[in-house]
Amino acid sequence: MKYIPALNLGWLTPLYDPVMLLMRESTFKRTLVEQANIKNGYRVLDIGCGTATLTILIKKAYPGAEVTGLDGDPKILEIAKAKVEKAGLDIALDPGMSFELPYPDHSFDRVFSSLVFHHLTRENKARTFKEIFRVLRSGGELHVADFGKPHNALMYLISLIFRHLEETRDNINGLLPEMFQNAGFERVEETDRFMTPFGTLSLYRARKAL
Ligand SMILES: C[S@@+](CC[C@H](N)C(=O)[O-])C[C@H]1O[C@@H](n2cnc3c(N)ncnc32)[C@H](O)[C@@H]1O
């Protein structure tokens, strides 16, 4: 099974948070959280939570929500655990694979995922979207931040390099929205785009029908 850790090579994982500063992380993650319209009591899942920066942001913004982070890499979950403890927050952190989610059907009101899909092969992207659809309740929403179709000439030039790295090609070809729809999602939209040194970062929203 192909598994790509946070910075591609496992030994680079401790450098993940400093590298993320280059990605305008706080801006795009804040926008992603704001667009999700989370209410008190909502059950929220962050898939591929990594060092839990987004997971912590969600819990701080919505203390009344029940927040869970999931990641397939036990090493990065250790970093996440230390950050969550330091912040004094009640967040569940679970080991697990995005394409075999260890939760019953209809368990969550919102599912987030940031910078994970470009780590997954096309087959695992499709399996993951189906799993997300399964664990969301009817009317629940998926909120994704990941590399998307280049939106200007500079981002296009950068994409010529980055389309060859990890599993980024389908993202850059703009295929994620179509893949959400194939998994059963409706009202699929790209809600925002950001320039980053690694190419266009797109935010998406999709809904499981009521
Ligand atoms: C680039 S990091 C993003 C971390 C975090 N979401 C963020 O935005 O900072 C990608 C994360 O996805 C995790 N990951 C990759 N493939 C996965 C899979 N199939 N299931 C669960 N986690 C996965 C990696 O271990 C890593 O922590």
The ligand as an SDF file (V2000), in Angstrom:
LIG
                    3D

 27 29  0  0  0  0  0  0  0  0999 V2000
    0.5890   17.2540    4.3280 C   0  0  0  0  0  0  0  0  0  0  0  0
    0.0070   16.5080    5.8010 S   0  0  0  0  0  0  0  0  0  0  0  0
   -1.3950   17.5470    6.2200 C   0  0  0  0  0  0  0  0  0  0  0  0
   -1.6260   17.5950    7.7010 C   0  0  0  0  0  0  0  0  0  0  0  0
   -2.7300   18.5490    8.1580 C   0  0  0  0  0  0  0  0  0  0  0  0
   -4.0210   18.1280    7.6820 N   0  0  0  0  0  0  0  0  0  0  0  0
   -2.4240   19.9540    7.7520 C   0  0  0  0  0  0  0  0  0  0  0  0
   -3.1710   20.5380    6.9690 O   0  0  0  0  0  0  0  0  0  0  0  0
   -1.4270   20.5070    8.2310 O   0  0  0  0  0  0  0  0  0  0  0  0
   -0.7980   15.0430    5.2300 C   0  0  0  0  0  0  0  0  0  0  0  0
   -1.2140   14.1560    6.3580 C   0  0  0  0  0  0  0  0  0  0  0  0
   -2.0380   13.1080    5.8430 O   0  0  0  0  0  0  0  0  0  0  0  0
   -1.6820   11.9030    6.4690 C   0  0  0  0  0  0  0  0  0  0  0  0
   -2.1050   10.8140    5.5720 N   0  0  0  0  0  0  0  0  0  0  0  0
   -1.5970   10.5000    4.3590 C   0  0  0  0  0  0  0  0  0  0  0  0
   -2.2800    9.4660    3.8310 N   0  0  0  0  0  0  0  0  0  0  0  0
   -3.2470    9.1250    4.7510 C   0  0  0  0  0  0  0  0  0  0  0  0
   -4.2680    8.1540    4.7720 C   0  0  0  0  0  0  0  0  0  0  0  0
   -4.4620    7.3250    3.7460 N   0  0  0  0  0  0  0  0  0  0  0  0
   -5.0530    8.0790    5.8670 N   0  0  0  0  0  0  0  0  0  0  0  0
   -4.8780    8.9180    6.9170 C   0  0  0  0  0  0  0  0  0  0  0  0
   -3.9270    9.8710    6.9420 N   0  0  0  0  0  0  0  0  0  0  0  0
   -3.1290    9.9890    5.8610 C   0  0  0  0  0  0  0  0  0  0  0  0
   -0.1860   11.9990    6.6880 C   0  0  0  0  0  0  0  0  0  0  0  0
    0.2660   11.1220    7.7070 O   0  0  0  0  0  0  0  0  0  0  0  0
   -0.0480   13.4620    7.0530 C   0  0  0  0  0  0  0  0  0  0  0  0
   -0.1400   13.6590    8.4430 O   0  0  0  0  0  0  0  0  0  0  0  0
  1  2  1  0
  2  3  1  0
  2 10  1  0
  3  4  1  0
  4  5  1  0
  5  6  1  0
  5  7  1  0
  7  8  2  0
  7  9  1  0
 10 11  1  0
 11 12  1  0
 11 26  1  0
 12 13  1  0
 13 14  1  0
 13 24  1  0
 14 15  1  0
 14 23  1  0
 15 16  2  0
 16 17  1  0
 17 18  1  0
 17 23  2  0
 18 19  1  0
 18 20  2  0
 20 21  1  0
 21 22  2  0
 22 23  1  0
 24 25  1  0
 24 26  1  0
 26 27  1  0
M  CHG  2   2   1   9  -1
M  END
$$$$
